[in-house]
Amino acid sequence: MKQPANQSQSASLREEAASEILILSGGKIFAHNITPAMARVLSQLNPTDAAMRQRAEQQNLIQHELPN
């Protein structure tokens, strides 16, 4: 049975928004697929990281709908 388009689209958006974080015992943090929301969280962990702060300030550029 085929899923309705809105459910299929919703599932793919959740997959795109998934970030992966690995925190080592020494405190080093590795992150993959960082969204602007996750960058805001990570920038709070290290406020001196200028690159992460810049990512946190970016707008979410993912278009959820195609133009008409």
N, C-alpha and C positions, 0 to 999 in steps of 0.2 A: 504494500500500500504506500502510495506516495504521500509525503508530508506536505501540508499546505505551505505555500511560498513564504508566508510570514514566520512560521516556525523554523523552516530551513534557514532563512536569512538570519533569524535571531540566534540560532546555534552557531552559524559561522562568525557572527560578530563577537560572541562570547569567546570563541577560539582565538580570534585576532587579538582580543584584549587580555589574553592569558600571559602573565609574566612569570618567569622562573627565578627564584632566589636561592642561593646557596650561601650559608653563613658558616665559615670555618671556625674551629675552636679558638684560633688566635684572633678572631674578630674580623678577618678579611671577608668581604662580601662580594660575591659574583652575582650579576643579574643579567638576564636574557629577555628580549622582547619587552623593553621598558616602555610603558605608556607614560604620558604626562602625569597621570594620577600617581603611578608608582614612583616616578621621578620625584614628585613632591614628598613622598614618604622617605625615599632614600636621601634626599637633600636635608631632611631633618636629622638623619643619623650622622651626617658629615657636612655641617653648614659651610665649611671652607672649600668644598669642592665646587669650583666655578662651573665646570662643564655640566654637572648634575643640576645645579641651580638653573642654568640656561635651559636645560631640557624641561625642568619643572615649570618654567614660565611660558613654554610654547603652548599654543592652542592645539587641541586635538584636531589634526588635519584629515582624519579618516572621514570620507563622505559616506553617510549611511544610506543616502538615496541618490539615484541618478536624476539629473535635471530633466525636466519635461521637454 
